[in-house]
């Protein structure tokens, strides 16, 4: 009888291994998620991926609602640097979206996990629930790309049943740096089935982003003829304008006016045509006893006034232990209330060593080493492999990482044009709609999403899902 029992146990183990049912870490499974009227039919997991030097990256993995065993694995990274990818999950394209009460979750009919296994990673340590044993949160682009790579390796060690699935790397904003620098490492590892990368409203080139932003602002009616004439007179010569690294003091004075209009006049820099959550506010202040620092974005980083602003922020943060870095015109209160709820943290298996969840970490952002001013080398390396599908997409009313700068960047890669710039279409309840414009090259496409700001899936969920579906299914846009 004992021999029979041993045989049965071994047989069950063998069968479960074939089916891939025992591989996922049972301790990380979310068995009950507060805020939902009905628990999901798909499995989800939350826990930590430990990398080097006592660093622990929090992940939240949601199996596909379609066919998880064969659907691709899609990594998502929000940017900052220093902002949490759970913002992407709970406010952009996750299966459930946080409601204004900070308690309730509603199912998202356009969730990206409808067709893909979605892995949200809070990176680097110090962001969200990710932490380091030594509580030191100084890092840089190279270290982050390595730790993200090691986290991916650890994920597939914990979830070996997904190791052969197609893998896509996706992200937005400073993800424009995170994703191609990570892809450069992943493409060298044959054990990872990398198929492509997608970057939304990404920082691809500081120079192109800054230069294009001035044109964007003028042609969207923000600057006026007097200021534009001054910019043309002092920042341009021989038909070429340099708004990025111009040492003419008159040019700098005019650019200071541009910066004040774009960043400090009360406009929503993430969506020019959207209202500013909470109304027009100061860039730094005290709210609910916590110092709140509003991010100025990535632009004009080399300019003296931004360096002075960062010095001011560092001085303020040194005086306060609890510091938030909220993106301008963004209301992160519902997400903060939900994720810091002790019942939610218990459901997500959050370590007691983790910091309080905030949408963006000032400590990480202000101590972050930005080593790449553009990622041309990484894109050229991916393109030279001739096998990866690359998508660069932009909401066309974002001013943080505007569409023109990313379009210039893609054009500068000098790839063979396959499909000239044209409209792309999708279906909604009102019928066939123009989603924006797309231009396709060999293995890379540049696509705009009409009427969307920085967070495309939040602003245009139906169009975003159509775009994402065509990207991972390798269909024409």
C-alpha positions in Angstrom: 0.0 0.0 0.0 2.8 2.4 0.9 4.5 1.7 -2.5 1.3 2.5 -4.3 1.0 5.8 -2.4 4.6 6.7 -3.4 3.9 5.9 -7.0 0.7 8.0 -6.9 2.5 11.0 -5.4 5.3 10.8 -7.9 2.8 10.5 -10.8 0.8 13.5 -9.5 4.0 15.5 -9.3 5.1 14.5 -12.8 1.6 15.4 -14.2 1.5 18.7 -12.4 5.0 19.6 -13.7 3.8 18.9 -17.2 0.7 21.1 -16.7 2.8 23.8 -15.1 0.4 24.1 -12.1 2.9 23.7 -9.3 5.6 26.0 -10.6 4.2 29.4 -9.5 5.0 30.3 -5.9 1.9 29.5 -3.9 3.0 31.8 -1.1 2.8 34.8 -3.5 -0.7 34.1 -4.9 -3.3 36.8 -4.1 -6.2 34.7 -2.8 -8.4 37.7 -2.0 -8.0 41.3 -3.1 -9.9 44.0 -1.2 -12.1 46.4 -3.1 -13.5 44.1 -5.6 -17.2 43.1 -5.6 -16.2 39.8 -7.2 -12.8 38.2 -7.2 -11.2 37.6 -10.6 -11.3 34.3 -12.5 -7.6 34.6 -13.4 -4.7 34.0 -11.0 -2.5 36.8 -9.7 0.6 37.0 -7.6 2.4 39.6 -5.6 5.8 39.3 -3.9 9.4 40.1 -4.2 12.1 39.4 -6.7 15.4 39.5 -4.9 18.5 40.6 -6.9 22.0 41.6 -5.8 23.2 43.4 -2.6 20.0 42.9 -0.6 17.7 44.6 -3.1 14.1 43.4 -3.3 11.9 44.5 -6.2 8.2 44.2 -5.7 6.2 42.6 -8.5 2.5 42.1 -9.2 1.9 39.4 -11.9 -1.6 38.9 -13.5 -2.2 35.9 -15.6 -3.9 36.5 -19.0 -7.7 36.3 -19.1 -7.3 34.5 -22.4 -4.8 31.6 -22.6 -2.1 32.2 -20.0 -0.1 29.1 -21.0 0.6 30.4 -24.5 -0.1 34.2 -24.3 3.0 36.4 -24.1 4.5 37.7 -20.9 4.6 41.5 -21.0 6.8 43.5 -18.5 5.6 47.0 -17.7 7.7 49.8 -16.2 6.5 53.3 -15.3 9.1 56.0 -15.3 10.2 58.9 -13.2 12.8 57.9 -12.5 11.4 56.9 -9.2 7.7 56.3 -10.1 5.7 53.1 -9.3 4.5 50.7 -12.0 1.5 50.1 -9.9 0.2 53.4 -11.2 0.2 51.8 -14.6 -1.7 48.8 -13.1 -4.3 50.7 -11.1 -4.9 53.8 -13.3 -3.9 52.8 -16.9 -4.2 49.3 -18.2 -4.6 46.8 -15.4 -7.6 44.6 -15.0 -9.0 46.7 -12.2 -8.9 50.5 -11.8 -8.8 52.4 -8.5 -11.9 54.6 -7.9 -11.9 58.0 -6.3 -12.9 56.7 -2.9 -9.5 55.0 -2.6 -11.2 51.8 -1.5 -13.1 50.4 -4.5 -11.7 48.7 -7.6 -13.7 48.4 -10.8 -13.0 46.0 -13.6 -11.4 47.5 -16.7 -12.9 46.1 -20.0 -9.8 47.2 -21.9 -7.2 45.6 -19.6 -4.0 44.5 -21.3 -4.2 41.2 -19.4 -7.2 40.4 -21.6 -4.6 39.0 -24.0 -1.3 38.9 -22.2 0.3 37.9 -18.9 1.2 41.2 -17.3 4.2 41.7 -15.0 4.3 45.0 -13.2 7.7 45.7 -11.6 8.3 48.4 -9.0 11.9 49.6 -9.9 14.4 50.6 -8.7 14.5 49.8 -4.9 12.9 52.7 -2.9 10.1 52.9 -5.4 6.7 51.8 -4.2 7.0 48.7 -2.1 10.5 47.8 -3.4 13.3 48.2 -0.9 16.9 47.6 -0.1 18.2 46.0 3.1 20.6 48.9 3.7 17.9 51.4 2.9 20.2 53.3 0.5 18.5 54.4 -2.6 21.2 56.0 -4.8 21.3 54.4 -8.2 21.8 55.0 -11.9 20.7 53.8 -15.4 23.3 51.0 -15.7 22.6 49.6 -12.2 18.8 49.8 -12.8 19.0 47.9 -16.2 21.1 45.2 -14.6 18.7 44.8 -11.6 15.7 44.8 -13.9 17.4 42.0 -15.9 18.2 40.0 -12.8 14.6 40.5 -11.6 13.3 39.1 -14.9 15.6 36.1 -14.5 14.3 35.6 -11.0 10.7 35.9 -12.2 11.2 33.1 -14.7 12.9 31.0 -12.1 9.8 31.3 -9.9 7.4 30.9 -12.8 9.3 28.4 -15.1 6.0 27.5 -16.9 6.2 30.9 -18.6 9.9 30.8 -19.6 9.2 29.8 -23.2 6.4 32.2 -23.8 7.0 35.2 -26.0 8.4 38.2 -24.0 7.7 41.8 -24.6 9.2 44.8 -22.7 7.0 47.8 -22.3 7.0 51.1 -20.4 6.3 54.8 -20.5 8.0 58.2 -19.8 11.5 57.5 -18.3 10.7 53.9 -19.4 12.1 55.4 -22.6 15.5 54.9 -21.0 14.6 51.8 -18.8 13.2 49.7 -21.6 15.9 49.9 -24.4 18.7 49.6 -21.8 17.1 46.5 -20.4 16.4 45.1 -23.8 20.1 45.5 -24.7 20.8 43.0 -21.9 17.9 40.7 -22.5 18.6 40.2 -26.2 22.0 38.7 -25.2 20.3 36.0 -23.1 19.0 33.1 -25.3 17.0 31.7 -22.4 14.6 34.7 -22.6 12.3 34.7 -25.6 12.4 38.4 -26.3 10.1 39.4 -29.2 9.8 43.1 -29.0 9.7 46.4 -27.1 7.1 49.2 -26.9 7.7 52.6 -25.3 4.9 55.1 -24.7 5.6 58.9 -24.5 9.2 57.9 -23.7 12.3 60.0 -23.0 14.4 58.9 -26.0 16.7 62.0 -26.5 16.9 64.9 -24.1 18.1 67.2 -26.9 15.3 66.3 -29.3 12.7 66.4 -26.6 13.7 69.9 -25.5 14.1 71.3 -29.0 10.8 69.9 -30.1 8.9 71.1 -27.0 9.4 74.8 -27.9 7.9 74.2 -31.4 5.1 72.1 -29.8 4.3 75.0 -27.3 4.3 77.7 -30.1 2.2 75.7 -32.5 -0.3 74.9 -29.8 -0.8 78.6 -29.0 1.1 78.8 -25.8 3.9 81.3 -26.6 2.6 84.1 -28.7 4.3 86.1 -31.5 6.5 88.3 -29.3 8.2 85.4 -27.5 8.5 83.3 -30.7 10.2 86.2 -32.4 12.7 86.5 -29.5 13.4 82.7 -29.6 13.9 82.9 -33.4 16.3 85.9 -33.1 18.4 84.6 -30.2 18.3 80.8 -30.3 18.4 80.2 -34.1 20.9 80.8 -36.9 21.2 79.6 -40.5 17.8 78.0 -40.3 18.6 75.8 -37.3 17.4 76.4 -33.7 19.1 75.2 -30.6 16.8 75.4 -27.6 18.7 72.6 -25.7 22.3 73.8 -25.2 22.4 77.5 -26.3 24.8 79.7 -24.4 23.3 83.0 -25.6 22.0 84.8 -22.5 19.1 86.3 -24.5 18.1 82.9 -25.7 18.2 81.6 -22.1 16.0 84.5 -21.0 13.4 83.6 -23.6 13.6 79.9 -22.7 13.0 80.8 -19.1 9.7 82.3 -20.3 8.9 79.1 -22.2 9.6 77.0 -19.1 7.4 79.2 -16.9 4.5 78.8 -19.4 4.8 75.1 -19.8 5.6 74.1 -16.3 4.5 76.8 -13.9 1.4 78.5 -15.3 -1.1 75.9 -14.3 -1.3 74.0 -17.5 -1.4 70.2 -17.3 2.0 69.3 -18.7 0.9 65.6 -19.1 -2.2 66.6 -21.2 -2.4 70.1 -22.5 -6.2 69.9 -23.0 -7.1 68.2 -19.7 -7.9 70.1 -16.4 -5.3 70.1 -13.6 -6.4 67.8 -10.8 -6.8 69.9 -7.7 -6.6 73.1 -9.7 -3.5 75.3 -10.2 -1.0 74.8 -7.4 2.5 75.5 -6.3 5.3 73.2 -7.3 6.2 72.4 -3.7 4.2 72.7 -0.5 2.9 71.0 2.6 -0.1 68.8 2.3 -1.5 66.7 5.2 1.8 67.2 7.1 3.8 65.7 4.2 6.1 67.7 2.0 4.8 67.3 -1.5 7.3 68.0 -4.4 5.9 68.4 -7.9 8.1 66.9 -10.6 9.2 69.4 -13.3 9.6 66.6 -15.8 12.6 65.6 -17.7 13.0 68.6 -20.0 15.6 71.4 -19.7 17.6 69.2 -17.4 20.9 70.8 -18.4 19.7 74.3 -17.9 21.0 76.3 -14.9 17.5 77.1 -13.5 16.7 73.4 -13.3 19.9 72.7 -11.5 19.0 75.4 -8.9 15.5 74.0 -8.5 16.9 70.5 -7.8 19.3 72.0 -5.2 16.3 73.5 -3.5 14.4 70.2 -3.6 17.3 68.4 -2.1 17.5 70.9 0.7 13.8 70.5 1.4 13.9 66.7 1.4 16.7 66.7 3.9 14.4 68.4 6.3 11.6 65.8 6.0 11.5 62.1 6.4 8.3 61.5 4.4 8.5 63.0 1.0 6.3 62.5 -2.0 7.2 63.5 -5.6 3.8 63.9 -7.3 3.6 64.4 -11.0 1.9 67.8 -11.7 -1.9 67.9 -12.0 -2.0 64.2 -10.9 -4.2 63.0 -8.1 -2.4 60.0 -6.5 -4.5 60.1 -3.3 -6.9 57.2 -4.3 -4.0 54.9 -5.1 -2.1 55.9 -2.0 -5.1 55.3 0.2 -5.7 51.9 -1.3 -2.2 50.5 -1.4 -1.4 51.7 2.1 -4.5 50.0 3.5 -3.2 47.3 5.9 -5.6 44.7 4.5 -4.4 45.4 0.9 -0.7 45.2 2.0 -1.4 41.9 3.6 -3.2 40.6 0.5 -0.1 41.7 -1.6 2.3 40.1 0.8 4.2 43.4 1.4 7.3 43.2 3.5 7.3 45.2 6.8 10.6 46.6 5.6 8.9 48.3 2.7 8.4 52.1 2.8 4.9 53.7 2.7 3.7 53.5 -0.9 3.9 56.8 -2.8 3.4 57.3 -6.5 6.9 58.6 -7.0 9.9 58.7 -4.6 11.7 62.0 -4.2 14.7 60.3 -2.7 15.2 58.0 -5.7 14.5 60.7 -8.2 16.8 63.3 -6.8 19.7 60.9 -6.2 19.4 59.2 -9.6 22.3 59.1 -12.0 21.1 59.8 -15.5 23.8 58.3 -17.7 22.1 58.2 -21.0 21.1 61.4 -22.8 19.8 59.4 -25.7 19.3 55.7 -26.4 20.1 55.6 -30.1 22.8 53.0 -29.5 20.4 50.6 -27.8 17.8 51.0 -30.6 20.3 50.5 -33.3 21.5 47.3 -31.6 17.9 46.0 -31.4 17.3 46.9 -35.0 20.5 45.3 -36.2 19.2 41.9 -34.9 16.4 42.2 -37.6 14.0 40.1 -35.5 12.5 42.4 -32.8 9.2 44.3 -33.2 9.6 47.8 -31.8 6.8 50.4 -31.2 7.3 54.0 -30.2 3.9 55.6 -29.4 2.9 59.0 -28.1 -0.2 60.7 -27.0 -0.2 63.8 -29.2 -1.1 66.4 -26.5 1.6 65.5 -23.9 4.2 68.1 -23.1 6.4 66.0 -20.8 7.7 63.8 -23.6 6.1 65.3 -26.7 5.3 63.3 -29.9 7.5 65.5 -32.1 10.7 64.7 -30.2 10.0 61.0 -30.4 9.1 61.2 -34.0 12.4 63.0 -34.7 14.2 60.3 -32.8 12.7 57.4 -34.7 13.4 59.2 -38.0 17.0 59.7 -36.9 17.5 56.0 -36.8 17.4 56.1 -40.7 15.5 52.8 -41.1 13.9 51.7 -44.4 10.3 53.1 -44.7 7.8 50.3 -45.2 4.5 52.2 -44.8 4.3 56.0 -45.2 2.7 58.0 -42.5 -1.1 57.4 -42.5 -4.0 57.3 -40.2 -4.7 54.2 -38.1 -8.2 53.2 -37.2 -10.0 51.4 -34.4 -13.6 50.5 -33.5 -15.6 51.9 -30.5 -19.3 52.2 -29.7 -19.7 55.0 -32.3 -18.1 53.0 -35.1 -14.8 53.3 -36.9 -12.5 56.0 -35.5 -9.2 57.6 -36.3 -6.8 56.5 -33.6 -4.0 58.8 -34.7 -1.1 58.4 -37.2 1.5 55.7 -37.8 4.6 55.4 -39.9 6.2 52.0 -40.2 9.9 51.2 -40.9 11.7 47.9 -41.0 11.0 46.4 -37.5 10.0 49.7 -35.9 6.9 51.9 -36.0 6.1 55.4 -34.7 2.5 55.9 -33.8 0.5 58.8 -32.3 -2.7 58.5 -30.3 -5.0 61.3 -31.1 -6.2 63.5 -28.2 -4.2 61.5 -25.6 -1.7 62.8 -23.1 1.2 61.2 -21.4 -0.7 58.2 -19.9 -2.2 56.9 -23.1 -4.2 53.9 -21.7 -5.9 56.3 -19.1 -6.9 58.9 -21.7 -7.7 56.6 -24.6 -8.4 53.1 -23.3 -10.1 51.6 -26.4 -7.6 53.0 -28.8 -4.7 51.9 -26.5 -6.0 48.4 -26.3 -6.3 48.2 -30.1 -2.8 49.4 -30.5 -1.4 47.0 -27.9 -3.3 44.1 -29.4 -1.8 44.7 -32.8 1.6 45.2 -31.4 1.8 41.8 -29.5 0.0 39.9 -32.2 2.3 41.3 -34.8 -0.5 42.7 -36.9 -0.5 45.8 -39.1 -1.4 48.9 -37.3 
